[in-house]
Amino acid sequence: MGRSGVVVSRPLLARWQTRALEVGPHSAAPGPVLVLLHGFGDHAGTWLPVLEQLDEAGCRAVALDMPGYGEADPLEPGESLPQLDAFLAAAVERWTIDGIPPVVVGNSLGGVVAIRAGQDPRSVVSGIVPVAPAGFSHSWILDLLENNPWLQPLMTVPVPTRVFRLLTIVGYNFIAGGTAKVLPGVAAAVADVNFPSRAHVSRVLGNAVELLGELRMISRDHVGVPVLVLWGRHDKLTLVEGAEAVRGLAPGAEVVVLEDCGHCPQVSRPDLVAAHLISFSGALVSTVAG
């Protein structure tokens, strides 16, 4: 059992053992489970502030470490996105309760995985909530890395762990936060979970350029499930202009721009994110009931 009713487990999803942070596992409340996916270099723990809000509202939700991050098994050699698709498909099957598939919520890289699930006619999800998904409107930071692959080795240059930890904290706060700022302790937890050693740094950052190439090639096929798009106005990594590109995949999508948030609204304004998730999930319940 984690804090504030968060239950921690280690499920095997497809070929990867992972960490699941879950609230409301015994809830009888109607509606789909919310499956929460993090972004590149992040981990499930950054959804804890939102999970606590959802728990208070009586919602059932689970945040997962995706393969290659947090406490999950590493990705296998080869392209990343098909592996993450397989991982999510297993999660969708596991958290389909009483015949109701989950809603997939994903930030950044997790948002792309959510969109791909919504595009796949073989996938069964109740809806998707991309939160500043990668691949639609990248800032100069990502363009610089992709266009200059010689920069990638610099990210894994051996430096004292203390220094790298400090750089990670500063970088995460710069990217993730908006005017509302990142909640205290979140950036330090990201550094401690994903980058505790040089081996972990290489594991997480080693395929960054290749992954950017995959994101450039993501499908622009129609999304066939209900969609809510959340995007921080002050996102410095995936620019808010990308929201309209996502809406183009699902013309009926609702787009909400969070005025005081950056790339990871779940760690600066979890109250806003949770409120929108509760409203979206509740609307799906009403639609099914009607």
C-alpha positions as CSV (number, residue, x, y, z in Angstrom):
1,M,0.0,0.0,0.0
2,G,1.3,3.4,-0.9
3,R,0.4,6.8,0.4
4,S,-3.2,8.1,0.4
5,G,-4.6,4.8,-0.6
6,V,-2.3,4.2,-3.5
7,V,-1.7,0.4,-4.0
8,V,1.7,-0.6,-5.5
9,S,2.0,-3.8,-7.5
10,R,4.4,-5.4,-10.0
11,P,2.3,-6.8,-12.8
12,L,3.6,-8.6,-15.9
13,L,2.2,-6.8,-19.0
14,A,3.0,-8.6,-22.2
15,R,6.8,-9.2,-22.0
16,W,7.6,-6.6,-19.4
17,Q,7.3,-6.6,-15.6
18,T,6.5,-3.1,-14.4
19,R,5.3,-1.0,-11.5
20,A,1.6,-0.1,-11.1
21,L,0.4,2.7,-8.8
22,E,-3.4,2.2,-8.4
23,V,-6.2,3.8,-6.6
24,G,-9.8,2.6,-6.2
25,P,-9.1,-1.1,-7.0
26,H,-12.2,-2.1,-5.0
27,S,-14.4,0.8,-6.0
28,A,-17.9,0.0,-7.2
29,A,-18.1,3.4,-9.0
30,P,-19.3,3.1,-12.6
31,G,-17.1,4.1,-15.5
32,P,-13.8,3.1,-17.1
33,V,-10.5,2.8,-15.3
34,L,-8.1,5.6,-16.1
35,V,-4.7,4.2,-17.3
36,L,-2.0,6.9,-16.9
37,L,1.2,6.8,-19.0
38,H,4.2,9.1,-18.5
39,G,6.6,10.7,-20.9
40,F,10.2,10.1,-22.1
41,G,12.6,10.0,-19.1
42,D,9.7,10.1,-16.7
43,H,8.0,7.5,-14.5
44,A,4.6,6.6,-13.0
45,G,5.3,8.4,-9.8
46,T,4.8,11.8,-11.4
47,W,1.1,10.9,-11.6
48,L,0.8,10.5,-7.8
49,P,-0.7,14.0,-7.3
50,V,-3.4,13.3,-9.8
51,L,-4.0,9.8,-8.4
52,E,-4.6,11.3,-5.0
53,Q,-7.2,13.7,-6.5
54,L,-8.9,10.9,-8.4
55,D,-8.9,8.7,-5.3
56,E,-10.7,11.5,-3.3
57,A,-13.3,11.7,-6.1
58,G,-13.9,7.9,-6.0
59,C,-12.4,7.2,-9.4
60,R,-10.4,4.1,-10.3
61,A,-7.1,4.8,-11.9
62,V,-3.6,3.2,-12.4
63,A,-0.3,4.8,-13.4
64,L,2.3,2.6,-15.0
65,D,6.1,2.7,-15.5
66,M,6.4,2.1,-19.3
67,P,9.2,-0.3,-20.5
68,G,12.6,1.3,-20.3
69,Y,11.6,3.7,-17.5
70,G,11.2,3.8,-13.8
71,E,11.1,0.2,-12.3
72,A,9.9,-1.4,-15.6
73,D,12.0,-3.9,-17.5
74,P,14.1,-2.4,-20.3
75,L,12.9,-2.1,-23.9
76,E,14.1,-4.7,-26.3
77,P,16.4,-3.9,-29.3
78,G,14.5,-2.3,-32.2
79,E,11.8,0.3,-32.6
80,S,10.3,1.6,-29.3
81,L,6.7,2.5,-30.3
82,P,5.5,-1.0,-31.4
83,Q,6.8,-2.3,-28.0
84,L,5.0,0.3,-26.1
85,D,1.8,-0.5,-28.2
86,A,2.1,-4.1,-27.1
87,F,2.6,-3.1,-23.5
88,L,-0.4,-0.8,-23.5
89,A,-2.6,-3.5,-25.2
90,A,-1.8,-5.8,-22.3
91,A,-2.7,-3.0,-19.8
92,V,-6.0,-2.4,-21.6
93,E,-6.9,-6.0,-21.3
94,R,-5.9,-6.2,-17.6
95,W,-7.9,-3.1,-16.7
96,T,-11.0,-3.8,-18.7
97,I,-13.5,-4.2,-15.8
98,D,-17.0,-5.6,-16.2
99,G,-16.6,-5.4,-20.0
100,I,-15.7,-1.6,-19.9
101,P,-12.3,-0.8,-21.5
102,P,-10.2,1.8,-19.8
103,V,-9.5,5.4,-20.8
104,V,-5.9,5.8,-21.7
105,V,-4.3,9.1,-20.5
106,G,-0.7,9.8,-21.7
107,N,1.7,12.7,-21.3
108,S,4.2,13.4,-24.1
109,L,5.5,10.0,-25.3
110,G,2.6,8.4,-23.4
111,G,0.3,10.7,-25.3
112,V,1.6,9.3,-28.6
113,V,1.0,5.7,-27.3
114,A,-2.6,6.7,-26.3
115,I,-3.2,8.2,-29.8
116,R,-1.9,5.1,-31.5
117,A,-4.3,3.0,-29.4
118,G,-7.2,5.2,-30.5
119,Q,-6.1,4.8,-34.2
120,D,-5.8,1.1,-34.1
121,P,-9.1,-0.7,-35.1
122,R,-7.9,-3.8,-33.2
123,S,-7.6,-1.8,-30.0
124,V,-10.5,-1.4,-27.6
125,V,-10.4,1.6,-25.4
126,S,-13.2,3.8,-24.1
127,G,-11.4,7.0,-24.9
128,I,-8.0,8.7,-24.9
129,V,-6.6,11.8,-23.3
130,P,-3.3,12.9,-24.9
131,V,-1.6,15.5,-22.6
132,A,0.9,17.5,-24.7
133,P,1.7,14.5,-26.9
134,A,5.0,14.4,-28.7
135,G,5.4,14.3,-32.4
136,F,3.0,17.1,-33.4
137,S,4.8,20.4,-32.8
138,H,8.3,20.1,-31.4
139,S,10.3,23.0,-30.1
140,W,13.8,23.9,-31.2
141,I,15.2,21.8,-28.3
142,L,14.1,18.6,-30.0
143,D,14.9,19.8,-33.5
144,L,18.5,20.6,-32.3
145,L,18.9,17.1,-30.9
146,E,17.5,15.3,-33.9
147,N,19.3,17.4,-36.5
148,N,22.6,17.0,-34.7
149,P,22.9,13.4,-33.6
150,W,26.5,14.0,-32.5
151,L,25.0,15.8,-29.4
152,Q,23.4,12.6,-28.1
153,P,26.7,11.1,-26.8
154,L,27.1,14.3,-24.8
155,M,24.1,13.4,-22.7
156,T,25.8,10.3,-21.4
157,V,29.3,11.8,-20.8
158,P,30.5,10.6,-17.4
159,V,30.0,13.3,-14.9
160,P,29.7,13.0,-11.1
161,T,26.3,11.6,-10.1
162,R,25.7,14.6,-7.9
163,V,26.2,17.0,-10.9
164,F,24.0,14.9,-13.2
165,R,21.3,14.8,-10.6
166,L,21.4,18.6,-10.3
167,L,21.2,19.0,-14.1
168,T,18.3,16.6,-14.3
169,I,16.4,18.5,-11.6
170,V,17.0,21.9,-13.3
171,G,16.1,20.6,-16.7
172,Y,13.0,18.8,-15.5
173,N,11.7,21.9,-13.7
174,F,12.4,24.0,-16.9
175,I,10.6,21.7,-19.2
176,A,7.8,20.3,-17.1
177,G,6.6,23.4,-15.3
178,G,4.7,26.5,-16.4
179,T,3.9,29.6,-14.4
180,A,2.4,27.3,-11.8
181,K,5.8,25.6,-11.2
182,V,6.5,22.0,-10.6
183,L,5.4,20.6,-7.2
184,P,8.2,20.3,-4.6
185,G,10.2,17.1,-4.8
186,V,8.9,15.9,-8.1
187,A,12.0,16.7,-10.2
188,A,14.3,15.1,-7.5
189,A,12.2,11.9,-7.6
190,V,12.6,11.8,-11.4
191,A,16.4,12.0,-11.1
192,D,16.5,9.4,-8.3
193,V,14.2,6.9,-10.1
194,N,15.4,7.1,-13.7
195,F,19.0,8.3,-13.4
196,P,20.5,6.8,-10.2
197,S,23.6,5.6,-12.1
198,R,25.5,6.0,-15.4
199,A,24.0,2.7,-16.6
200,H,20.5,4.0,-16.0
201,V,21.4,7.3,-17.9
202,S,22.6,5.2,-20.9
203,R,19.5,3.0,-20.7
204,V,17.0,5.9,-20.7
205,L,18.8,8.4,-23.0
206,G,20.5,5.9,-25.4
207,N,17.8,5.8,-28.0
208,A,16.6,9.4,-27.9
209,V,17.5,10.3,-31.5
210,E,16.0,7.0,-32.8
211,L,12.8,7.6,-30.9
212,L,12.5,11.1,-32.3
213,G,12.8,9.6,-35.8
214,E,9.9,7.3,-34.9
215,L,7.8,10.2,-33.7
216,R,8.4,12.1,-37.0
217,M,6.8,9.1,-38.8
218,I,3.8,8.5,-36.6
219,S,0.5,7.9,-38.4
220,R,-2.0,10.7,-39.1
221,D,-4.8,8.2,-39.3
222,H,-8.2,9.0,-37.9
223,V,-8.8,8.4,-34.1
224,G,-12.0,6.5,-33.7
225,V,-12.7,7.0,-30.0
226,P,-13.7,10.0,-27.8
227,V,-10.8,12.3,-27.3
228,L,-9.9,15.0,-24.8
229,V,-6.7,16.9,-25.5
230,L,-4.9,18.7,-22.6
231,W,-2.0,21.1,-23.4
232,G,-0.1,23.5,-21.2
233,R,0.1,27.1,-22.6
234,H,3.7,27.4,-21.5
235,D,4.9,24.1,-22.9
236,K,8.6,24.5,-24.0
237,L,9.0,21.1,-25.5
238,T,5.9,20.2,-27.5
239,L,4.3,23.5,-28.6
240,V,0.7,24.1,-27.9
241,E,0.1,24.7,-31.6
242,G,0.2,20.9,-31.9
243,A,-3.2,20.7,-30.3
244,E,-4.9,21.6,-33.6
245,A,-3.0,18.9,-35.4
246,V,-4.3,16.3,-32.9
247,R,-7.8,17.7,-33.3
248,G,-7.4,17.1,-37.0
249,L,-7.1,13.3,-36.3
250,A,-10.4,13.5,-34.3
251,P,-12.6,16.4,-35.4
252,G,-14.9,15.9,-32.4
253,A,-12.1,16.1,-29.9
254,E,-12.3,18.6,-27.0
255,V,-9.2,20.7,-26.7
256,V,-8.4,22.3,-23.4
257,V,-5.4,24.7,-23.0
258,L,-4.2,24.9,-19.4
259,E,-3.1,28.5,-19.1
260,D,-0.5,28.2,-16.3
261,C,1.0,24.9,-17.2
262,G,4.0,23.6,-19.1
263,H,4.8,20.2,-20.6
264,C,3.7,18.1,-17.6
265,P,0.5,19.6,-16.2
266,Q,0.1,16.6,-13.9
267,V,3.0,17.9,-11.7
268,S,2.1,21.5,-11.6
269,R,-1.7,21.6,-11.6
270,P,-2.9,18.1,-10.7
271,D,-6.2,19.6,-9.6
272,L,-7.0,20.8,-13.1
273,V,-5.8,17.6,-14.8
274,A,-7.9,15.5,-12.4
275,A,-11.0,17.7,-12.8
276,H,-10.8,17.3,-16.6
277,L,-10.3,13.6,-16.4
278,I,-13.2,13.2,-14.0
279,S,-15.5,15.2,-16.3
280,F,-14.4,13.3,-19.4
281,S,-14.8,9.9,-17.8
282,G,-18.2,11.0,-16.4
283,A,-19.4,12.0,-19.8
284,L,-18.4,8.6,-21.2
285,V,-20.5,6.9,-18.5
286,S,-23.5,9.1,-19.3
287,T,-23.2,8.3,-23.0
288,V,-23.1,4.6,-22.3
289,A,-26.0,4.8,-19.9
290,G,-28.0,6.9,-22.4
